[in-house]
Each structure stands twice: as C-alpha cells, then as structure tokens.
Amino acid sequence: MESNFVTHLDIEYNEDILLMISDEVKYKPFTAKTRLTEKELRDRFDGYDNKMAQKNFFFDDDNGWLIGQIASGYKEVDRLVEYTKSKLGDVEIKPRFYVQKKDVFVPEHKDMTTECAINILLSDDCAPITYRDFGDIYYKCALVNTQEIHSVKTDVERILFKLSIMDMKYDTAASLLQYA
C-alpha cells in the first residue's frame, strides 16, 4: 500500500521563497563519511545485503548529490518547522536543502539518521521516489518513509526542501499529519 511509504500532504508553503533560500544556501557533497563514524558506517550497512552495501559506496564520493544546511533566520523555514512541530509535538526537526544533479542516480538506501521526513520538491517534472518493496511514487509535498529502502533517478536537476524528523517513526508521524 502506498501509504506505508508516502503520505501526500496539503501544507501551505511559499515555493518562490524556498527556491530563493535554496539559492543562498551553501552546498557540499552529501557523503556518508562526512556524516558517520567508521563504526556507524559499518553498523549501518552490515544489516544490508552485499549488493546494497556496495551501492552505498556512492555515498562516499563527490557524487552529484549536494546537501545545504540552513542557518536559522529564514521566516518561511522557521514557519514550516513550527507548523510541523504543532502537529507532531516535541520532535527534533532539521531543515535542509538537497540538490540532485541531472542524470545522477541515488542508489537504494535508508536515510542514515532521519526516521522520516517532509519532502517538498521545488523542481518541475521531478522523477518519482522508488521503493524496493513498492515501486515508483510521485509527489510534490509528502511525508516520506526514509527507513524503507528507496532510490531516486532523475534526468533533470532536482531541488528538494526536506524537514528531517529525527526522532519519530513514519507511522506515528503519518497518523498525526493525516489531515494536514
């Protein structure tokens, strides 16, 4: 069932302002090495089959997938964080931007420290997220189950605003956001 992987949301957001902020953010390559210790990397990938673990070496290189950490002070970002907390309660939320360059394939993975996330796609004609156990799901704004194995292949640059929810499982968040 699609709802085990993605919950479509009707949240008000200002796409133009988010795009403007995304232009101001400083990006760096998203790599596992910069985000996890060697032991965490080993523990994270030991549970996967060998084929998937090999694919995850993608996350060790300058790979065409960029992350932009956001400094506080952007009213639209702060508003979206506060709105999400008003629905979910006292949760840790990390707002981030991601850019996936044209023709870059982000291989199968589970997010490393994010339990689930509200993803807002800021690019036009974006490719779907592909779940190993479901297939392709298209969305514009959705709560995404980041702990299910997923990948993304795109033939256009993909800009994503992500509210990473660090300490609440997808099912719980989905039930609280169901009517958002």
C-alpha positions as CSV (number, residue, x, y, z in Angstrom):
1,M,0.0,0.0,0.0
2,E,1.4,3.4,-1.0
3,S,0.5,4.9,2.4
4,N,3.2,2.6,4.0
5,F,5.8,4.6,2.1
6,V,4.5,8.1,1.4
7,T,1.7,10.3,2.8
8,H,0.7,13.1,0.5
9,L,0.3,16.4,2.3
10,D,-1.5,19.6,1.6
11,I,0.7,22.0,3.5
12,E,0.9,25.7,2.6
13,Y,4.4,26.8,1.7
14,N,5.8,29.5,-0.5
15,E,7.7,27.8,-3.2
16,D,9.2,31.0,-4.6
17,I,10.7,31.9,-1.2
18,L,12.0,28.4,-0.6
19,L,13.7,28.5,-4.1
20,M,15.2,31.8,-3.2
21,I,16.6,30.4,0.0
22,S,17.9,27.4,-1.8
23,D,19.9,29.7,-4.0
24,E,21.5,31.3,-0.9
25,V,22.4,28.1,0.9
26,K,26.0,26.8,0.8
27,Y,26.1,23.3,-0.5
28,K,28.6,20.5,-0.1
29,P,28.7,16.9,-1.4
30,F,26.5,14.6,0.6
31,T,28.8,11.8,1.7
32,A,28.4,9.2,4.4
33,K,32.0,9.7,5.5
34,T,31.2,13.2,6.5
35,R,28.1,12.2,8.4
36,L,29.0,9.0,10.2
37,T,32.0,7.4,12.1
38,E,33.6,4.4,10.6
39,K,31.9,2.2,13.2
40,E,28.5,3.8,12.4
41,L,29.1,3.2,8.7
42,R,29.9,-0.5,9.3
43,D,26.9,-1.0,11.7
44,R,24.6,0.8,9.2
45,F,25.5,-1.3,6.2
46,D,26.2,-4.7,7.8
47,G,22.4,-5.3,8.0
48,Y,22.0,-5.0,4.3
49,D,22.6,-7.5,1.6
50,N,26.1,-7.2,-0.1
51,K,24.6,-5.8,-3.3
52,M,23.0,-2.9,-1.5
53,A,26.1,-2.3,0.7
54,Q,28.2,-2.0,-2.4
55,K,25.8,0.5,-3.9
56,N,26.1,2.6,-0.8
57,F,29.7,3.4,-1.6
58,F,28.1,6.0,-3.8
59,F,27.7,8.0,-0.6
60,D,31.4,8.0,0.0
61,D,32.3,10.1,-3.1
62,D,31.6,13.5,-4.6
63,N,28.6,12.1,-6.4
64,G,26.4,14.9,-7.7
65,W,24.1,14.9,-4.7
66,L,24.5,18.0,-2.6
67,I,23.3,19.0,0.9
68,G,22.7,22.5,2.1
69,Q,22.5,23.1,5.8
70,I,20.3,26.0,6.7
71,A,21.2,28.7,9.2
72,S,18.3,29.9,11.3
73,G,16.6,33.1,10.5
74,Y,14.6,32.3,7.3
75,K,11.0,33.1,8.2
76,E,9.5,30.6,5.8
77,V,11.7,27.8,7.0
78,D,11.0,28.6,10.7
79,R,7.3,28.8,10.0
80,L,7.3,25.3,8.4
81,V,9.3,23.9,11.3
82,E,6.9,25.4,13.8
83,Y,3.9,24.2,11.9
84,T,5.3,20.7,11.8
85,K,6.0,20.7,15.5
86,S,2.5,22.0,16.2
87,K,1.2,18.8,14.5
88,L,3.8,16.3,15.8
89,G,4.7,17.7,19.2
90,D,8.2,18.0,20.6
91,V,10.3,16.4,17.9
92,E,13.7,17.2,16.5
93,I,13.5,18.6,13.0
94,K,16.4,19.5,10.8
95,P,15.5,21.7,7.8
96,R,17.8,21.0,4.8
97,F,18.0,21.5,1.1
98,Y,19.3,18.9,-1.3
99,V,20.2,19.2,-5.0
100,Q,20.4,16.1,-7.1
101,K,22.3,16.9,-10.3
102,K,20.9,15.9,-13.7
103,D,21.3,12.2,-14.6
104,V,22.5,11.3,-11.1
105,F,21.2,8.1,-9.7
106,V,20.9,8.0,-5.9
107,P,21.0,4.2,-5.3
108,E,18.9,2.2,-2.8
109,H,19.4,3.2,0.7
110,K,17.7,4.0,4.0
111,D,18.4,7.5,5.4
112,M,21.2,7.5,8.0
113,T,19.8,9.5,10.9
114,T,16.4,10.6,9.7
115,E,13.4,8.5,10.8
116,C,11.0,10.1,8.3
117,A,10.8,13.5,6.5
118,I,8.5,16.0,5.0
119,N,9.8,16.5,1.5
120,I,8.8,19.4,-0.7
121,L,10.0,19.2,-4.3
122,L,10.9,22.6,-5.7
123,S,11.8,21.5,-9.2
124,D,9.4,20.9,-12.0
125,D,8.9,17.5,-13.6
126,C,10.7,15.6,-10.9
127,A,11.3,11.9,-11.0
128,P,9.5,9.7,-8.5
129,I,11.0,8.1,-5.4
130,T,11.3,4.4,-6.0
131,Y,10.8,2.0,-3.1
132,R,12.2,-1.5,-3.4
133,D,9.0,-3.0,-1.9
134,F,6.5,-0.9,-3.8
135,G,7.8,0.9,-6.9
136,D,7.5,4.5,-8.1
137,I,5.7,7.1,-6.2
138,Y,5.3,10.7,-7.5
139,Y,4.7,13.5,-5.0
140,K,5.1,17.3,-4.6
141,C,4.8,17.6,-0.9
142,A,4.7,14.5,1.3
143,L,5.8,12.7,4.4
144,V,8.3,10.1,3.3
145,N,9.2,6.9,5.0
146,T,13.0,7.2,4.9
147,Q,13.6,3.9,6.7
148,E,12.2,1.8,3.8
149,I,14.8,1.1,1.1
150,H,14.4,3.7,-1.7
151,S,16.2,5.3,-4.6
152,V,15.8,8.2,-7.0
153,K,16.9,8.5,-10.6
154,T,16.3,11.8,-12.3
155,D,17.1,13.2,-15.7
156,V,16.7,16.9,-14.6
157,E,18.2,18.7,-11.7
158,R,16.1,18.0,-8.6
159,I,15.8,20.6,-5.8
160,L,14.3,19.3,-2.5
161,F,13.5,21.1,0.7
162,K,13.4,18.5,3.5
163,L,12.3,18.7,7.1
164,S,14.2,15.7,8.5
165,I,12.3,14.3,11.5
166,M,15.0,12.7,13.7
167,D,13.0,11.0,16.5
168,M,9.6,10.0,15.3
169,K,8.7,6.9,13.3
170,Y,6.9,7.3,10.0
171,D,3.7,5.6,11.1
172,T,3.3,7.8,14.1
173,A,4.0,11.0,12.1
174,A,1.7,9.9,9.3
175,S,-1.2,9.4,11.7
176,L,-0.6,12.9,13.2
177,L,-0.3,14.6,9.8
178,Q,-3.0,12.6,8.1
179,Y,-5.3,15.6,7.9
180,A,-2.6,18.3,7.5
